[in-house]
Amino acid sequence: MNRSTSALYLRVILCLLFLFLFGALFRLQVIKGSYYRRIAENNFVRIRRVTATRGEIYDVKYRPIVINIPSHDLYLISGKVKNIDALGLFLKTHFGIEKEELHDLIFQQRFKTYEEIMLVDNISYETMLTLSEKLNYFPELVFRSGTTREYLYPNHFTGYVGRINEDEFRRYRQEDYSLNGYIGKGGLEKYYEILLRGKDGKQIIQVDARGQNLGFFRTDADVAPLNGLSLVLSIDNDLQTFVQECFPPGSRGAIVVSNIEDGGILAYASNPCYDPNVFMQRISPDLWAELNRPERPLLDRASQGAYPPGSVFKPVTAAEGLEAGIINRNTLLAPCGGGLKIGNRFFKCWSSSGHGRTNVVDALRVSCDVFFYDLISRIPLDDAWRHAVSCGVVNRTGIDLPGERAGLYPNTEWFKKRLGRAGSLQGYKANLSIGQGEVLTTPLQMNAFYAAIARGGYWIQPHFLVRTLGRGRVSREQVQPLDKHSFGWSQSTLKAIQDGLWAVTNAPGGTGRAFNVAGVTTYGKTGSAENAMGKITHAWFCGYIVAEKPEIVITVFLENAGGGGAVAAPIASRIANYYVGNIDRFKAPAPIPDQFRDLEDEAEDEAEEAFPYQGPYEEPAAVTPVEEAG
Amino acid sequence: MFNRKKFDWVLASLLIILIVMGCIAIYSASTTIIGKHHSTQNHWWKQIIFAIISLSAILLLLKLPMPIFDILIVPLFIANMLALIGVLFVPAAHGAHRWFSFLGLSYQPSESAKLLSVLLVARVITKENLTELQQVAYGFGIMVVPIVLILMEPDFGTSLVFVFSLLAMLIAADVPFYYILIIVSPVLSIVSSLHWIAVVVWILLFVYLLIRMGLSWVTITICGVINVFLALIMPIFWNGLKAYQQERILTFIDPTRDPLGAGYQIIQAKIAIGSGGFAGKGWLMGTQKNMNFLPEHHTDFIFSVIGEEFGFLGSVLVLTVFALFFWRMAHAIPEIKVKERKVATAGILAYLMIQTFINIGMNVGIVPVTGVPLLFISYGGSSLLINSLAVGVVLKYLNERGFIK
């Protein structure tokens, strides 16, 4: 072959290919140039995002807690902006958007998405009417209707949604969030974001001014939105409202009421409370200061605050002594004469007159500190620690809320790190035995622990979600299996602890006799925990009631409010009486309302693979109690 | 080893002109103008830095002694193949595993694989005493590794580029034309199986050409039977696939079938270029880049910005510079006397040319293939560096053309 044959071949191919490109360019730009210019200028071909409806949140009787309501939002089409200064002035006058903010929105967002930009959400109808006319001067602005969230009462568990921010947008790049979209920022809204959110649809727009299809794309490529799933919680709105009102005015604290049968949370309140709806609008500096006042209304004291538990912790110590065989039901320990000398330090009992020699049941009844000082002196610290962990009062309970705090129970290693030496820890241990010193627990952990005692030593992870509604029905177990395990206590241990708790609220001299509910058997334990926050003790009460079977467990915690028996127990008593007084209503099965049935019938037609359909609805069969209380 | 007299100043100047055009287009692509205000992302000066690095790399390559250059090819090729395997385990970006990224820089191993595969194939198939069949077999044996790895990313466009450069090298290595015909025949048989008339016409033409080339009847029969078989089995195989599998294959070959994915960009590019008309809207004045585009038009869709802002005149100017550039490079082939280098030059020329064609073709909507950036113009450090080095290799060969093996 001639030497330059290959060069010739390549040159021929080069000419052919480039002639081809030349021809295509000529056709596109010269022959059909004005046609494409019209399409480009009028924005005839584009993709529109069809927002999925976010799932709502209902209580156990299908009454709403969080719903979607229509809203009017103002959008900006950045490609159409002509005079950015006039636009800035307009937005500043009517919506208080600063010029810099507008620049950031336009110039930064445009490098991320081709969508319209949501400038203001939740505009009032009146504002929209008055501004509609002025919008004629700003073709780049357009009102669109969407939905926003409404939270039906102030609370600490629903959390709230907000506009997605830069950071979240980057982090969830793969999830196809719109920069205009909402994302759960806290509480259940954040925890169950994936279930609630759904999936946005896409619609291809390719019609010209006369409504004719331009035919660039196949028309059947549109993707319909998949709406989010609604949540059904174990919360009972009636009880929740009642409980929230039980807080003494100006108090700080938390109340948790949960169902012993399944561990579902019936009421979950923290005081002072805040209204999640405030996050649906721009927050004024005054309001922000109000939300961050020293009482910290935004803090969820039930699961995000850990406090010294005081005497409500004593059953943990007692059970360890019983299980380890150090004591039995009738063992009498050191006599209480108002205190006990450990090493060269004297540890006082809360009662200066003393309780004399007591057994475990009496020690719980009168809340004698000396009994527990003496008991724990016979238990190695790490055994006590291991036991506390197994009772679920140290690690997070795993409740379906973000930001849960763990409790604290120190072990030898912890003291080594903290103190730099491992000398005698007897003095520290004495404090630990009565829930003071280093011990910290959340009210929620305590609630779960007492529920486990009521259940016969069987711990169930506390939780809100019962099932989902809407496009698919998913039970809590399918979303995330609940942690359930037995403490492994012997029947005699359980009986001794339960008898002690019964004595607290029933027997003469019991500290919790204010927890008084007619017609049911009451159990409970008071606590008055000394703390670093103030001179007055934290008031604690944990108790449960048993009718035909164990019903509900109540935890009341009030910061610096005084004695548990005097302050917390009466509140728990009110709640229990309210519950027992309306027990038929609380226990009545709630049929699934028709509107949800319709929704689910629709969902059945387009059965989703991701959410297996569960078959026709049945009332959940009563869960047989896992173990009868001994 | 830099020889002023032998250095191809024309080719080098054309290269620099293309890079400058790229920077101008990238500046515009990353600028938004709204009213009197405008904002530019920093892509353009990053590209200038990349350009300086790339041109320096060419100079270094020219100074590099030839023996060292020759030794480096095989280990670099092996390292590159490992990188191609590694990149499959990197989380996908934009739906494909193509990039390694760190410190804001990203590297696409398939870019360097093009150059290294060409150099290695050129070396292997120009060894003395090889039969023609061995040349074809070795060439294919090497190329199939990067092609398969890149198809897995998935990147159909880049794989296509490899095939074309291999064919060009085989021709330059004096492999008779009928080998090329036999190699491409299965693909044509598969394509022709869309319609029975096409099958008949193609098979008859194929057999006729083989007879004209004087092949033995045994060879012709075997090739004919294999191709008829392929053409007949394809429809059966195709109908055996599930609808979504068919759809997936079709979308792989033709992204416009997926308007919510890559197809959207292709259509928008076409609209943008068309709306540029004869004279264009003027530099920085393009509107489509502000409206409907996903924000990646400074890479694969840079030509749409040129077409929109500089119109038909500007587009044709870019096309012309490219054409001159390739013409000049073809000029180098007969100048280079060492066969290995001659073949390598043909391979480099072929892959650069096909890549340009695929990219511009995609932008104007005649080639439905994505994933191939526009040489020297698209934003991207690794692609600019590797493509410049490819030109550097040709310049180096020209520089040492006095040397005859």
HADDOCK unambig.tbl for C-alpha pairs under 7 A between the chains (distance, minus, plus):
assign (segid A and resid 1 and name CA) (segid B and resid 174 and name CA) 6.66 0.50 0.50
assign (segid A and resid 3 and name CA) (segid B and resid 334 and name CA) 6.09 0.50 0.50
assign (segid A and resid 4 and name CA) (segid B and resid 334 and name CA) 5.21 0.50 0.50
assign (segid A and resid 6 and name CA) (segid B and resid 171 and name CA) 6.30 0.50 0.50
assign (segid A and resid 6 and name CA) (segid B and resid 172 and name CA) 5.11 0.50 0.50
assign (segid A and resid 7 and name CA) (segid B and resid 330 and name CA) 5.27 0.50 0.50
assign (segid A and resid 7 and name CA) (segid B and resid 333 and name CA) 6.12 0.50 0.50
assign (segid A and resid 11 and name CA) (segid B and resid 327 and name CA) 6.51 0.50 0.50
assign (segid A and resid 11 and name CA) (segid B and resid 330 and name CA) 6.80 0.50 0.50
assign (segid A and resid 17 and name CA) (segid B and resid 357 and name CA) 6.72 0.50 0.50
assign (segid A and resid 21 and name CA) (segid B and resid 361 and name CA) 6.45 0.50 0.50
assign (segid A and resid 22 and name CA) (segid B and resid 316 and name CA) 6.99 0.50 0.50
assign (segid A and resid 24 and name CA) (segid B and resid 364 and name CA) 6.73 0.50 0.50
assign (segid A and resid 25 and name CA) (segid B and resid 312 and name CA) 6.78 0.50 0.50
assign (segid A and resid 25 and name CA) (segid B and resid 364 and name CA) 6.72 0.50 0.50
assign (segid A and resid 26 and name CA) (segid B and resid 312 and name CA) 6.96 0.50 0.50
assign (segid A and resid 28 and name CA) (segid B and resid 274 and name CA) 4.89 0.50 0.50
assign (segid A and resid 29 and name CA) (segid B and resid 273 and name CA) 6.70 0.50 0.50
assign (segid A and resid 29 and name CA) (segid B and resid 274 and name CA) 4.48 0.50 0.50
assign (segid A and resid 29 and name CA) (segid B and resid 275 and name CA) 6.80 0.50 0.50
assign (segid A and resid 29 and name CA) (segid B and resid 276 and name CA) 6.42 0.50 0.50
assign (segid A and resid 29 and name CA) (segid B and resid 277 and name CA) 4.37 0.50 0.50
assign (segid A and resid 29 and name CA) (segid B and resid 278 and name CA) 5.90 0.50 0.50
assign (segid A and resid 29 and name CA) (segid B and resid 311 and name CA) 7.00 0.50 0.50
assign (segid A and resid 29 and name CA) (segid B and resid 312 and name CA) 5.90 0.50 0.50
assign (segid A and resid 30 and name CA) (segid B and resid 277 and name CA) 5.67 0.50 0.50
assign (segid A and resid 30 and name CA) (segid B and resid 278 and name CA) 5.44 0.50 0.50
assign (segid A and resid 30 and name CA) (segid B and resid 312 and name CA) 7.00 0.50 0.50
assign (segid A and resid 32 and name CA) (segid B and resid 274 and name CA) 6.78 0.50 0.50
assign (segid A and resid 33 and name CA) (segid B and resid 274 and name CA) 4.97 0.50 0.50
assign (segid A and resid 33 and name CA) (segid B and resid 275 and name CA) 5.42 0.50 0.50
assign (segid A and resid 33 and name CA) (segid B and resid 276 and name CA) 6.83 0.50 0.50
assign (segid A and resid 33 and name CA) (segid B and resid 277 and name CA) 4.49 0.50 0.50
assign (segid A and resid 34 and name CA) (segid B and resid 275 and name CA) 6.63 0.50 0.50
assign (segid A and resid 34 and name CA) (segid B and resid 277 and name CA) 6.82 0.50 0.50
assign (segid A and resid 36 and name CA) (segid B and resid 271 and name CA) 5.51 0.50 0.50
assign (segid A and resid 36 and name CA) (segid B and resid 274 and name CA) 5.16 0.50 0.50
assign (segid A and resid 36 and name CA) (segid B and resid 275 and name CA) 4.70 0.50 0.50
assign (segid A and resid 37 and name CA) (segid B and resid 274 and name CA) 6.74 0.50 0.50
assign (segid A and resid 37 and name CA) (segid B and resid 275 and name CA) 3.84 0.50 0.50
assign (segid A and resid 40 and name CA) (segid B and resid 271 and name CA) 6.43 0.50 0.50
assign (segid A and resid 40 and name CA) (segid B and resid 272 and name CA) 6.86 0.50 0.50
assign (segid A and resid 40 and name CA) (segid B and resid 275 and name CA) 6.43 0.50 0.50
assign (segid A and resid 40 and name CA) (segid B and resid 288 and name CA) 6.75 0.50 0.50
assign (segid A and resid 46 and name CA) (segid B and resid 292 and name CA) 6.40 0.50 0.50
assign (segid A and resid 79 and name CA) (segid B and resid 290 and name CA) 5.28 0.50 0.50
assign (segid A and resid 79 and name CA) (segid B and resid 291 and name CA) 5.03 0.50 0.50
assign (segid A and resid 81 and name CA) (segid B and resid 34 and name CA) 6.04 0.50 0.50
assign (segid A and resid 81 and name CA) (segid B and resid 35 and name CA) 6.95 0.50 0.50
assign (segid A and resid 82 and name CA) (segid B and resid 34 and name CA) 6.31 0.50 0.50
assign (segid A and resid 82 and name CA) (segid B and resid 35 and name CA) 5.04 0.50 0.50
assign (segid A and resid 83 and name CA) (segid B and resid 35 and name CA) 4.96 0.50 0.50
assign (segid A and resid 84 and name CA) (segid B and resid 34 and name CA) 6.70 0.50 0.50
assign (segid A and resid 84 and name CA) (segid B and resid 35 and name CA) 5.81 0.50 0.50
assign (segid A and resid 107 and name CA) (segid B and resid 39 and name CA) 6.56 0.50 0.50
assign (segid A and resid 111 and name CA) (segid B and resid 295 and name CA) 5.23 0.50 0.50
assign (segid A and resid 112 and name CA) (segid B and resid 295 and name CA) 5.96 0.50 0.50
assign (segid A and resid 113 and name CA) (segid B and resid 294 and name CA) 5.95 0.50 0.50
assign (segid A and resid 113 and name CA) (segid B and resid 295 and name CA) 6.48 0.50 0.50
assign (segid A and resid 114 and name CA) (segid B and resid 291 and name CA) 6.14 0.50 0.50
assign (segid A and resid 114 and name CA) (segid B and resid 292 and name CA) 5.18 0.50 0.50
assign (segid A and resid 114 and name CA) (segid B and resid 293 and name CA) 5.83 0.50 0.50
assign (segid A and resid 114 and name CA) (segid B and resid 294 and name CA) 5.66 0.50 0.50
assign (segid A and resid 217 and name CA) (segid B and resid 259 and name CA) 6.31 0.50 0.50
